[in-house]
Amino acid sequence: MGTRVMTAHIPLPLAEKVDTLAEQMERSRGWIIKQALIAWVEEEERYHETLKALADVDAGRGIDSEVVQAWIDSLGTDNPLPPPRP
């Protein structure tokens, strides 16, 4: 996987905290910042997926939990139900 250098201005108190963590963890500043950025991007992606899911629910594109539970309960029986569809 390739990499790319990105530049950002970091407030001094935050930069000092990153330096302290890097020293304590015996890792580079770059590693600390990369881990933090990965976590933030993943959280933002989850947030936006949640917004999309809520929009689907608001638009009536959800499946009632009782329907899903009935389907789950039917699995492994002689007459399993087809998977529910929105």
Residue pairs with C-beta under 8 A, 6 or more apart in sequence:
10 18
18 29
18 32
18 33
19 29
21 27
21 32
22 28
22 29
22 31
22 32
25 32
56 62
56 86
61 86
62 86
63 84
63 85
63 86
67 84
68 84
70 81
71 80
71 81
71 82
71 83
71 84
74 80
74 81
